[in-house]
Amino acid sequence: MLTIDRVSTGRTLVSEELFARLTARIVRDHPELAADLPARILDQALAFLAACATTNEPARSE
């Protein structure tokens, strides 16, 4: 079972090959982005999905 404390970055959730392919897709679809952004976007999207997958509590609004 995946626990959030075992995940240091979203990037660690997929193989390097898959990460590279998905990053290349972002670059292709959004050529206006700065060179470092596609990898950062994908890393954070994967981290978000990991967080969603490891909780069964709804988010609290304050």
Predicted model as a PDB file, atoms N, CA, C, CB and O in Angstrom, pLDDT in the B-factor column:
MODEL        1                                                                  
ATOM      1  N   MET A   1       0.838  -1.193   0.000  1.00 47.00           N  
ATOM      2  CA  MET A   1       0.000   0.000   0.000  1.00 47.00           C  
ATOM      3  C   MET A   1       0.876   1.247   0.000  1.00 47.00           C  
ATOM      4  CB  MET A   1      -0.949   0.004   1.218  1.00 47.00           C  
ATOM      5  O   MET A   1       1.861   1.320   0.734  1.00 47.00           O  
ATOM      6  N   LEU A   2       0.524   2.199  -0.802  1.00 51.00           N  
ATOM      7  CA  LEU A   2       1.247   3.461  -0.898  1.00 51.00           C  
ATOM      8  C   LEU A   2       0.882   4.354   0.270  1.00 51.00           C  
ATOM      9  CB  LEU A   2       0.946   4.166  -2.229  1.00 51.00           C  
ATOM     10  O   LEU A   2      -0.297   4.566   0.554  1.00 51.00           O  
ATOM     11  N   THR A   3       1.883   4.873   0.940  1.00 51.00           N  
ATOM     12  CA  THR A   3       1.626   5.864   1.977  1.00 51.00           C  
ATOM     13  C   THR A   3       2.358   7.129   1.602  1.00 51.00           C  
ATOM     14  CB  THR A   3       2.064   5.357   3.382  1.00 51.00           C  
ATOM     15  O   THR A   3       3.436   7.081   1.011  1.00 51.00           O  
ATOM     16  N   ILE A   4       1.786   8.239   1.938  1.00 51.00           N  
ATOM     17  CA  ILE A   4       2.322   9.529   1.518  1.00 51.00           C  
ATOM     18  C   ILE A   4       3.713   9.786   2.084  1.00 51.00           C  
ATOM     19  CB  ILE A   4       1.387  10.640   1.940  1.00 51.00           C  
ATOM     20  O   ILE A   4       4.505  10.487   1.453  1.00 51.00           O  
ATOM     21  N   ASP A   5       4.037   9.238   3.261  1.00 54.00           N  
ATOM     22  CA  ASP A   5       5.360   9.458   3.823  1.00 54.00           C  
ATOM     23  C   ASP A   5       6.442   8.713   3.056  1.00 54.00           C  
ATOM     24  CB  ASP A   5       5.382   9.042   5.270  1.00 54.00           C  
ATOM     25  O   ASP A   5       7.624   9.005   3.236  1.00 54.00           O  
ATOM     26  N   ARG A   6       6.073   7.758   2.206  1.00 57.00           N  
ATOM     27  CA  ARG A   6       7.039   7.027   1.398  1.00 57.00           C  
ATOM     28  C   ARG A   6       7.293   7.693   0.055  1.00 57.00           C  
ATOM     29  CB  ARG A   6       6.564   5.616   1.182  1.00 57.00           C  
ATOM     30  O   ARG A   6       8.176   7.257  -0.685  1.00 57.00           O  
ATOM     31  N   VAL A   7       6.555   8.722  -0.275  1.00 58.00           N  
ATOM     32  CA  VAL A   7       6.682   9.392  -1.567  1.00 58.00           C  
ATOM     33  C   VAL A   7       7.383  10.720  -1.362  1.00 58.00           C  
ATOM     34  CB  VAL A   7       5.296   9.597  -2.236  1.00 58.00           C  
ATOM     35  O   VAL A   7       6.863  11.609  -0.689  1.00 58.00           O  
ATOM     36  N   SER A   8       8.590  10.855  -1.956  1.00 70.00           N  
ATOM     37  CA  SER A   8       9.303  12.120  -1.802  1.00 70.00           C  
ATOM     38  C   SER A   8       8.897  13.118  -2.886  1.00 70.00           C  
ATOM     39  CB  SER A   8      10.818  11.886  -1.843  1.00 70.00           C  
ATOM     40  O   SER A   8       8.850  14.323  -2.637  1.00 70.00           O  
ATOM     41  N   THR A   9       8.608  12.622  -4.076  1.00 84.00           N  
ATOM     42  CA  THR A   9       8.118  13.477  -5.161  1.00 84.00           C  
ATOM     43  C   THR A   9       7.128  12.679  -5.991  1.00 84.00           C  
ATOM     44  CB  THR A   9       9.293  14.005  -6.051  1.00 84.00           C  
ATOM     45  O   THR A   9       7.112  11.449  -5.936  1.00 84.00           O  
ATOM     46  N   GLY A  10       6.318  13.363  -6.744  1.00 90.00           N  
ATOM     47  CA  GLY A  10       5.396  12.673  -7.629  1.00 90.00           C  
ATOM     48  C   GLY A  10       6.126  11.865  -8.678  1.00 90.00           C  
ATOM     49  O   GLY A  10       5.632  10.834  -9.135  1.00 90.00           O  
ATOM     50  N   ARG A  11       7.278  12.323  -9.052  1.00 92.00           N  
ATOM     51  CA  ARG A  11       8.083  11.665 -10.076  1.00 92.00           C  
ATOM     52  C   ARG A  11       8.413  10.220  -9.718  1.00 92.00           C  
ATOM     53  CB  ARG A  11       9.362  12.437 -10.300  1.00 92.00           C  
ATOM     54  O   ARG A  11       8.569   9.377 -10.601  1.00 92.00           O  
ATOM     55  N   THR A  12       8.517   9.936  -8.423  1.00 90.00           N  
ATOM     56  CA  THR A  12       8.890   8.580  -8.004  1.00 90.00           C  
ATOM     57  C   THR A  12       7.764   7.573  -8.207  1.00 90.00           C  
ATOM     58  CB  THR A  12       9.304   8.585  -6.548  1.00 90.00           C  
ATOM     59  O   THR A  12       7.980   6.374  -8.032  1.00 90.00           O  
ATOM     60  N   LEU A  13       6.590   8.023  -8.565  1.00 91.00           N  
ATOM     61  CA  LEU A  13       5.438   7.141  -8.722  1.00 91.00           C  
ATOM     62  C   LEU A  13       5.382   6.424 -10.065  1.00 91.00           C  
ATOM     63  CB  LEU A  13       4.190   7.924  -8.537  1.00 91.00           C  
ATOM     64  O   LEU A  13       4.650   5.445 -10.213  1.00 91.00           O  
ATOM     65  N   VAL A  14       6.132   6.892 -11.026  1.00 93.00           N  
ATOM     66  CA  VAL A  14       6.127   6.288 -12.360  1.00 93.00           C  
ATOM     67  C   VAL A  14       7.566   6.053 -12.808  1.00 93.00           C  
ATOM     68  CB  VAL A  14       5.372   7.192 -13.384  1.00 93.00           C  
ATOM     69  O   VAL A  14       8.504   6.609 -12.237  1.00 93.00           O  
ATOM     70  N   SER A  15       7.728   5.230 -13.826  1.00 95.00           N  
ATOM     71  CA  SER A  15       9.071   4.965 -14.352  1.00 95.00           C  
ATOM     72  C   SER A  15       9.634   6.232 -15.003  1.00 95.00           C  
ATOM     73  CB  SER A  15       9.042   3.793 -15.376  1.00 95.00           C  
ATOM     74  O   SER A  15       8.894   7.141 -15.381  1.00 95.00           O  
ATOM     75  N   GLU A  16      10.950   6.263 -15.120  1.00 95.00           N  
ATOM     76  CA  GLU A  16      11.592   7.409 -15.792  1.00 95.00           C  
ATOM     77  C   GLU A  16      11.124   7.516 -17.239  1.00 95.00           C  
ATOM     78  CB  GLU A  16      13.134   7.278 -15.743  1.00 95.00           C  
ATOM     79  O   GLU A  16      10.948   8.616 -17.761  1.00 95.00           O  
ATOM     80  N   GLU A  17      10.924   6.364 -17.884  1.00 97.00           N  
ATOM     81  CA  GLU A  17      10.454   6.358 -19.269  1.00 97.00           C  
ATOM     82  C   GLU A  17       9.069   6.988 -19.384  1.00 97.00           C  
ATOM     83  CB  GLU A  17      10.426   4.927 -19.815  1.00 97.00           C  
ATOM     84  O   GLU A  17       8.838   7.827 -20.255  1.00 97.00           O  
ATOM     85  N   LEU A  18       8.164   6.593 -18.522  1.00 97.00           N  
ATOM     86  CA  LEU A  18       6.814   7.161 -18.559  1.00 97.00           C  
ATOM     87  C   LEU A  18       6.842   8.644 -18.215  1.00 97.00           C  
ATOM     88  CB  LEU A  18       5.885   6.411 -17.590  1.00 97.00           C  
ATOM     89  O   LEU A  18       6.153   9.442 -18.851  1.00 97.00           O  
ATOM     90  N   PHE A  19       7.632   9.020 -17.215  1.00 96.00           N  
ATOM     91  CA  PHE A  19       7.737  10.435 -16.853  1.00 96.00           C  
ATOM     92  C   PHE A  19       8.228  11.250 -18.050  1.00 96.00           C  
ATOM     93  CB  PHE A  19       8.691  10.622 -15.645  1.00 96.00           C  
ATOM     94  O   PHE A  19       7.703  12.328 -18.329  1.00 96.00           O  
ATOM     95  N   ALA A  20       9.229  10.736 -18.751  1.00 97.00           N  
ATOM     96  CA  ALA A  20       9.772  11.439 -19.922  1.00 97.00           C  
ATOM     97  C   ALA A  20       8.724  11.551 -21.033  1.00 97.00           C  
ATOM     98  CB  ALA A  20      11.026  10.711 -20.451  1.00 97.00           C  
ATOM     99  O   ALA A  20       8.598  12.597 -21.669  1.00 97.00           O  
ATOM    100  N   ARG A  21       7.976  10.469 -21.262  1.00 98.00           N  
ATOM    101  CA  ARG A  21       6.943  10.505 -22.299  1.00 98.00           C  
ATOM    102  C   ARG A  21       5.843  11.501 -21.965  1.00 98.00           C  
ATOM    103  CB  ARG A  21       6.341   9.120 -22.493  1.00 98.00           C  
ATOM    104  O   ARG A  21       5.397  12.247 -22.836  1.00 98.00           O  
ATOM    105  N   LEU A  22       5.402  11.519 -20.715  1.00 97.00           N  
ATOM    106  CA  LEU A  22       4.339  12.451 -20.322  1.00 97.00           C  
ATOM    107  C   LEU A  22       4.832  13.898 -20.350  1.00 97.00           C  
ATOM    108  CB  LEU A  22       3.816  12.104 -18.919  1.00 97.00           C  
ATOM    109  O   LEU A  22       4.097  14.800 -20.751  1.00 97.00           O  
ATOM    110  N   THR A  23       6.065  14.113 -19.929  1.00 97.00           N  
ATOM    111  CA  THR A  23       6.643  15.461 -19.975  1.00 97.00           C  
ATOM    112  C   THR A  23       6.744  15.938 -21.419  1.00 97.00           C  
ATOM    113  CB  THR A  23       8.039  15.486 -19.302  1.00 97.00           C  
ATOM    114  O   THR A  23       6.433  17.091 -21.719  1.00 97.00           O  
ATOM    115  N   ALA A  24       7.177  15.054 -22.313  1.00 97.00           N  
ATOM    116  CA  ALA A  24       7.276  15.407 -23.736  1.00 97.00           C  
ATOM    117  C   ALA A  24       5.905  15.775 -24.291  1.00 97.00           C  
ATOM    118  CB  ALA A  24       7.882  14.239 -24.548  1.00 97.00           C  
ATOM    119  O   ALA A  24       5.795  16.664 -25.135  1.00 97.00           O  
ATOM    120  N   ARG A  25       4.878  15.108 -23.830  1.00 98.00           N  
ATOM    121  CA  ARG A  25       3.516  15.425 -24.290  1.00 98.00           C  
ATOM    122  C   ARG A  25       3.112  16.827 -23.851  1.00 98.00           C  
ATOM    123  CB  ARG A  25       2.504  14.391 -23.750  1.00 98.00           C  
ATOM    124  O   ARG A  25       2.509  17.571 -24.625  1.00 98.00           O  
ATOM    125  N   ILE A  26       3.443  17.192 -22.611  1.00 97.00           N  
ATOM    126  CA  ILE A  26       3.133  18.544 -22.129  1.00 97.00           C  
ATOM    127  C   ILE A  26       3.886  19.569 -22.963  1.00 97.00           C  
ATOM    128  CB  ILE A  26       3.496  18.698 -20.626  1.00 97.00           C  
ATOM    129  O   ILE A  26       3.327  20.599 -23.342  1.00 97.00           O  
ATOM    130  N   VAL A  27       5.158  19.287 -23.249  1.00 97.00           N  
ATOM    131  CA  VAL A  27       5.971  20.200 -24.067  1.00 97.00           C  
ATOM    132  C   VAL A  27       5.340  20.359 -25.446  1.00 97.00           C  
ATOM    133  CB  VAL A  27       7.432  19.678 -24.196  1.00 97.00           C  
ATOM    134  O   VAL A  27       5.233  21.471 -25.962  1.00 97.00           O  
ATOM    135  N   ARG A  28       4.923  19.244 -26.039  1.00 98.00           N  
ATOM    136  CA  ARG A  28       4.317  19.297 -27.379  1.00 98.00           C  
ATOM    137  C   ARG A  28       3.012  20.081 -27.380  1.00 98.00           C  
ATOM    138  CB  ARG A  28       4.067  17.884 -27.902  1.00 98.00           C  
ATOM    139  O   ARG A  28       2.760  20.884 -28.278  1.00 98.00           O  
ATOM    140  N   ASP A  29       2.184  19.841 -26.366  1.00 98.00           N  
ATOM    141  CA  ASP A  29       0.876  20.490 -26.323  1.00 98.00           C  
ATOM    142  C   ASP A  29       0.930  21.939 -25.850  1.00 98.00           C  
ATOM    143  CB  ASP A  29      -0.039  19.712 -25.428  1.00 98.00           C  
ATOM    144  O   ASP A  29       0.010  22.712 -26.119  1.00 98.00           O  
ATOM    145  N   HIS A  30       1.992  22.313 -25.154  1.00 97.00           N  
ATOM    146  CA  HIS A  30       2.113  23.661 -24.599  1.00 97.00           C  
ATOM    147  C   HIS A  30       3.522  24.215 -24.822  1.00 97.00           C  
ATOM    148  CB  HIS A  30       1.774  23.657 -23.094  1.00 97.00           C  
ATOM    149  O   HIS A  30       4.280  24.373 -23.865  1.00 97.00           O  
ATOM    150  N   PRO A  31       3.876  24.509 -26.069  1.00 96.00           N  
ATOM    151  CA  PRO A  31       5.229  24.990 -26.372  1.00 96.00           C  
ATOM    152  C   PRO A  31       5.542  26.362 -25.764  1.00 96.00           C  
ATOM    153  CB  PRO A  31       5.415  25.055 -27.867  1.00 96.00           C  
ATOM    154  O   PRO A  31       6.698  26.783 -25.734  1.00 96.00           O  
ATOM    155  N   GLU A  32       4.516  27.046 -25.287  1.00 97.00           N  
ATOM    156  CA  GLU A  32       4.739  28.371 -24.697  1.00 97.00           C  
ATOM    157  C   GLU A  32       5.320  28.307 -23.290  1.00 97.00           C  
ATOM    158  CB  GLU A  32       3.444  29.141 -24.666  1.00 97.00           C  
ATOM    159  O   GLU A  32       5.749  29.331 -22.759  1.00 97.00           O  
ATOM    160  N   LEU A  33       5.342  27.137 -22.681  1.00 97.00           N  
ATOM    161  CA  LEU A  33       5.842  27.011 -21.302  1.00 97.00           C  
ATOM    162  C   LEU A  33       7.359  27.112 -21.243  1.00 97.00           C  
ATOM    163  CB  LEU A  33       5.390  25.681 -20.692  1.00 97.00           C  
ATOM    164  O   LEU A  33       8.061  26.692 -22.163  1.00 97.00           O  
ATOM    165  N   ALA A  34       7.848  27.671 -20.154  1.00 97.00           N  
ATOM    166  CA  ALA A  34       9.293  27.704 -19.916  1.00 97.00           C  
ATOM    167  C   ALA A  34       9.799  26.266 -19.832  1.00 97.00           C  
ATOM    168  CB  ALA A  34       9.639  28.501 -18.607  1.00 97.00           C  
ATOM    169  O   ALA A  34       9.050  25.364 -19.459  1.00 97.00           O  
ATOM    170  N   ALA A  35      11.054  26.054 -20.174  1.00 96.00           N  
ATOM    171  CA  ALA A  35      11.621  24.710 -20.291  1.00 96.00           C  
ATOM    172  C   ALA A  35      11.498  23.871 -19.023  1.00 96.00           C  
ATOM    173  CB  ALA A  35      13.059  24.812 -20.670  1.00 96.00           C  
ATOM    174  O   ALA A  35      11.346  22.653 -19.114  1.00 96.00           O  
ATOM    175  N   ASP A  36      11.558  24.482 -17.857  1.00 95.00           N  
ATOM    176  CA  ASP A  36      11.520  23.708 -16.609  1.00 95.00           C  
ATOM    177  C   ASP A  36      10.094  23.394 -16.135  1.00 95.00           C  
ATOM    178  CB  ASP A  36      12.255  24.465 -15.519  1.00 95.00           C  
ATOM    179  O   ASP A  36       9.915  22.553 -15.255  1.00 95.00           O  
ATOM    180  N   LEU A  37       9.097  24.043 -16.694  1.00 97.00           N  
ATOM    181  CA  LEU A  37       7.725  23.880 -16.196  1.00 97.00           C  
ATOM    182  C   LEU A  37       7.065  22.533 -16.482  1.00 97.00           C  
ATOM    183  CB  LEU A  37       6.886  24.936 -16.773  1.00 97.00           C  
ATOM    184  O   LEU A  37       6.391  22.016 -15.591  1.00 97.00           O  
ATOM    185  N   PRO A  38       7.211  21.930 -17.659  1.00 97.00           N  
ATOM    186  CA  PRO A  38       6.518  20.660 -17.891  1.00 97.00           C  
ATOM    187  C   PRO A  38       6.850  19.582 -16.850  1.00 97.00           C  
ATOM    188  CB  PRO A  38       6.862  20.147 -19.267  1.00 97.00           C  
ATOM    189  O   PRO A  38       5.942  18.900 -16.374  1.00 97.00           O  
ATOM    190  N   ALA A  39       8.091  19.418 -16.497  1.00 96.00           N  
ATOM    191  CA  ALA A  39       8.475  18.417 -15.492  1.00 96.00           C  
ATOM    192  C   ALA A  39       7.915  18.789 -14.124  1.00 96.00           C  
ATOM    193  CB  ALA A  39      10.011  18.282 -15.417  1.00 96.00           C  
ATOM    194  O   ALA A  39       7.479  17.914 -13.376  1.00 96.00           O  
ATOM    195  N   ARG A  40       7.923  20.059 -13.796  1.00 95.00           N  
ATOM    196  CA  ARG A  40       7.373  20.495 -12.509  1.00 95.00           C  
ATOM    197  C   ARG A  40       5.862  20.272 -12.459  1.00 95.00           C  
ATOM    198  CB  ARG A  40       7.698  21.980 -12.261  1.00 95.00           C  
ATOM    199  O   ARG A  40       5.326  19.827 -11.444  1.00 95.00           O  
ATOM    200  N   ILE A  41       5.183  20.583 -13.558  1.00 96.00           N  
ATOM    201  CA  ILE A  41       3.732  20.383 -13.627  1.00 96.00           C  
ATOM    202  C   ILE A  41       3.395  18.908 -13.427  1.00 96.00           C  
ATOM    203  CB  ILE A  41       3.172  20.884 -14.980  1.00 96.00           C  
ATOM    204  O   ILE A  41       2.512  18.570 -12.639  1.00 96.00           O  
ATOM    205  N   LEU A  42       4.096  18.037 -14.139  1.00 96.00           N  
ATOM    206  CA  LEU A  42       3.819  16.608 -14.034  1.00 96.00           C  
ATOM    207  C   LEU A  42       4.141  16.086 -12.641  1.00 96.00           C  
ATOM    208  CB  LEU A  42       4.614  15.835 -15.080  1.00 96.00           C  
ATOM    209  O   LEU A  42       3.369  15.310 -12.079  1.00 96.00           O  
ATOM    210  N   ASP A  43       5.262  16.499 -12.082  1.00 95.00           N  
ATOM    211  CA  ASP A  43       5.630  16.069 -10.733  1.00 95.00           C  
ATOM    212  C   ASP A  43       4.540  16.437  -9.730  1.00 95.00           C  
ATOM    213  CB  ASP A  43       6.968  16.698 -10.315  1.00 95.00           C  
ATOM    214  O   ASP A  43       4.155  15.613  -8.902  1.00 95.00           O  
ATOM    215  N   GLN A  44       4.050  17.650  -9.800  1.00 94.00           N  
ATOM    216  CA  GLN A  44       3.031  18.089  -8.856  1.00 94.00           C  
ATOM    217  C   GLN A  44       1.677  17.431  -9.106  1.00 94.00           C  
ATOM    218  CB  GLN A  44       2.887  19.588  -8.921  1.00 94.00           C  
ATOM    219  O   GLN A  44       0.935  17.165  -8.161  1.00 94.00           O  
ATOM    220  N   ALA A  45       1.350  17.167 -10.369  1.00 95.00           N  
ATOM    221  CA  ALA A  45       0.107  16.463 -10.676  1.00 95.00           C  
ATOM    222  C   ALA A  45       0.142  15.045 -10.102  1.00 95.00           C  
ATOM    223  CB  ALA A  45      -0.127  16.420 -12.201  1.00 95.00           C  
ATOM    224  O   ALA A  45      -0.849  14.580  -9.538  1.00 95.00           O  
ATOM    225  N   LEU A  46       1.264  14.365 -10.242  1.00 94.00           N  
ATOM    226  CA  LEU A  46       1.405  13.019  -9.687  1.00 94.00           C  
ATOM    227  C   LEU A  46       1.362  13.049  -8.163  1.00 94.00           C  
ATOM    228  CB  LEU A  46       2.713  12.378 -10.164  1.00 94.00           C  
ATOM    229  O   LEU A  46       0.755  12.175  -7.544  1.00 94.00           O  
ATOM    230  N   ALA A  47       1.996  14.038  -7.560  1.00 90.00           N  
ATOM    231  CA  ALA A  47       1.961  14.157  -6.098  1.00 90.00           C  
ATOM    232  C   ALA A  47       0.531  14.391  -5.617  1.00 90.00           C  
ATOM    233  CB  ALA A  47       2.879  15.305  -5.622  1.00 90.00           C  
ATOM    234  O   ALA A  47       0.127  13.835  -4.596  1.00 90.00           O  
ATOM    235  N   PHE A  48      -0.231  15.199  -6.331  1.00 89.00           N  
ATOM    236  CA  PHE A  48      -1.630  15.449  -5.984  1.00 89.00           C  
ATOM    237  C   PHE A  48      -2.440  14.158  -6.057  1.00 89.00           C  
ATOM    238  CB  PHE A  48      -2.238  16.511  -6.919  1.00 89.00           C  
ATOM    239  O   PHE A  48      -3.229  13.861  -5.160  1.00 89.00           O  
ATOM    240  N   LEU A  49      -2.240  13.396  -7.126  1.00 90.00           N  
ATOM    241  CA  LEU A  49      -2.962  12.135  -7.268  1.00 90.00           C  
ATOM    242  C   LEU A  49      -2.592  11.156  -6.153  1.00 90.00           C  
ATOM    243  CB  LEU A  49      -2.672  11.510  -8.635  1.00 90.00           C  
ATOM    244  O   LEU A  49      -3.456  10.429  -5.660  1.00 90.00           O  
ATOM    245  N   ALA A  50      -1.332  11.129  -5.755  1.00 86.00           N  
ATOM    246  CA  ALA A  50      -0.908  10.264  -4.656  1.00 86.00           C  
ATOM    247  C   ALA A  50      -1.589  10.679  -3.362  1.00 86.00           C  
ATOM    248  CB  ALA A  50       0.621  10.305  -4.491  1.00 86.00           C  
ATOM    249  O   ALA A  50      -2.034   9.830  -2.589  1.00 86.00           O  
ATOM    250  N   ALA A  51      -1.670  11.972  -3.126  1.00 82.00           N  
ATOM    251  CA  ALA A  51      -2.332  12.462  -1.917  1.00 82.00           C  
ATOM    252  C   ALA A  51      -3.815  12.083  -1.930  1.00 82.00           C  
ATOM    253  CB  ALA A  51      -2.170  13.995  -1.793  1.00 82.00           C  
ATOM    254  O   ALA A  51      -4.365  11.684  -0.904  1.00 82.00           O  
ATOM    255  N   CYS A  52      -4.449  12.207  -3.074  1.00 83.00           N  
ATOM    256  CA  CYS A  52      -5.866  11.833  -3.189  1.00 83.00           C  
ATOM    257  C   CYS A  52      -6.061  10.342  -2.956  1.00 83.00           C  
ATOM    258  CB  CYS A  52      -6.415  12.221  -4.569  1.00 83.00           C  
ATOM    259  O   CYS A  52      -7.060   9.926  -2.369  1.00 83.00           O  
ATOM    260  N   ALA A  53      -5.115   9.547  -3.413  1.00 83.00           N  
ATOM    261  CA  ALA A  53      -5.239   8.094  -3.316  1.00 83.00           C  
ATOM    262  C   ALA A  53      -4.949   7.560  -1.920  1.00 83.00           C  
ATOM    263  CB  ALA A  53      -4.315   7.440  -4.301  1.00 83.00           C  
ATOM    264  O   ALA A  53      -5.290   6.418  -1.614  1.00 83.00           O  
ATOM    265  N   THR A  54      -4.333   8.360  -1.081  1.00 80.00           N  
ATOM    266  CA  THR A  54      -3.912   7.848   0.224  1.00 80.00           C  
ATOM    267  C   THR A  54      -4.746   8.394   1.371  1.00 80.00           C  
ATOM    268  CB  THR A  54      -2.464   8.178   0.461  1.00 80.00           C  
ATOM    269  O   THR A  54      -4.385   8.196   2.531  1.00 80.00           O  
ATOM    270  N   THR A  55      -5.819   9.056   1.093  1.00 71.00           N  
ATOM    271  CA  THR A  55      -6.668   9.568   2.162  1.00 71.00           C  
ATOM    272  C   THR A  55      -8.109   9.133   1.943  1.00 71.00           C  
ATOM    273  CB  THR A  55      -6.577  11.101   2.243  1.00 71.00           C  
ATOM    274  O   THR A  55      -8.567   8.986   0.809  1.00 71.00           O  
ATOM    275  N   ASN A  56      -8.800   8.934   3.028  1.00 75.00           N  
ATOM    276  CA  ASN A  56     -10.218   8.651   2.908  1.00 75.00           C  
ATOM    277  C   ASN A  56     -11.036   9.688   3.663  1.00 75.00           C  
ATOM    278  CB  ASN A  56     -10.530   7.249   3.424  1.00 75.00           C  
ATOM    279  O   ASN A  56     -12.232   9.508   3.891  1.00 75.00           O  
ATOM    280  N   GLU A  57     -10.386  10.761   4.042  1.00 73.00           N  
ATOM    281  CA  GLU A  57     -11.022  11.867   4.742  1.00 73.00           C  
ATOM    282  C   GLU A  57     -11.286  12.994   3.747  1.00 73.00           C  
ATOM    283  CB  GLU A  57     -10.138  12.362   5.926  1.00 73.00           C  
ATOM    284  O   GLU A  57     -10.399  13.341   2.967  1.00 73.00           O  
ATOM    285  N   PRO A  58     -12.480  13.568   3.759  1.00 73.00           N  
ATOM    286  CA  PRO A  58     -12.719  14.733   2.894  1.00 73.00           C  
ATOM    287  C   PRO A  58     -11.916  15.934   3.370  1.00 73.00           C  
ATOM    288  CB  PRO A  58     -14.218  15.084   2.856  1.00 73.00           C  
ATOM    289  O   PRO A  58     -11.598  16.054   4.553  1.00 73.00           O  
ATOM    290  N   ALA A  59     -11.600  16.803   2.451  1.00 69.00           N  
ATOM    291  CA  ALA A  59     -10.873  18.023   2.823  1.00 69.00           C  
ATOM    292  C   ALA A  59     -11.780  18.898   3.685  1.00 69.00           C  
ATOM    293  CB  ALA A  59     -10.392  18.804   1.554  1.00 69.00           C  
ATOM    294  O   ALA A  59     -12.986  18.987   3.453  1.00 69.00           O  
ATOM    295  N   ARG A  60     -11.192  19.523   4.654  1.00 75.00           N  
ATOM    296  CA  ARG A  60     -11.946  20.435   5.522  1.00 75.00           C  
ATOM    297  C   ARG A  60     -11.818  21.858   5.009  1.00 75.00           C  
ATOM    298  CB  ARG A  60     -11.450  20.344   6.986  1.00 75.00           C  
ATOM    299  O   ARG A  60     -10.722  22.299   4.663  1.00 75.00           O  
ATOM    300  N   SER A  61     -12.907  22.564   4.959  1.00 74.00           N  
ATOM    301  CA  SER A  61     -12.839  23.985   4.631  1.00 74.00           C  
ATOM    302  C   SER A  61     -13.000  24.754   5.936  1.00 74.00           C  
ATOM    303  CB  SER A  61     -13.940  24.396   3.576  1.00 74.00           C  
ATOM    304  O   SER A  61     -13.846  24.439   6.772  1.00 74.00           O  
ATOM    305  N   GLU A  62     -12.181  25.749   6.075  1.00 68.00           N  
ATOM    306  CA  GLU A  62     -12.213  26.506   7.347  1.00 68.00           C  
ATOM    307  C   GLU A  62     -12.817  27.854   7.187  1.00 68.00           C  
ATOM    308  CB  GLU A  62     -10.835  26.657   7.915  1.00 68.00           C  
ATOM    309  O   GLU A  62     -12.915  28.606   8.157  1.00 68.00           O  
TER     310      GLU A  62                                                      
ENDMDL                                                                          
END                                                                             
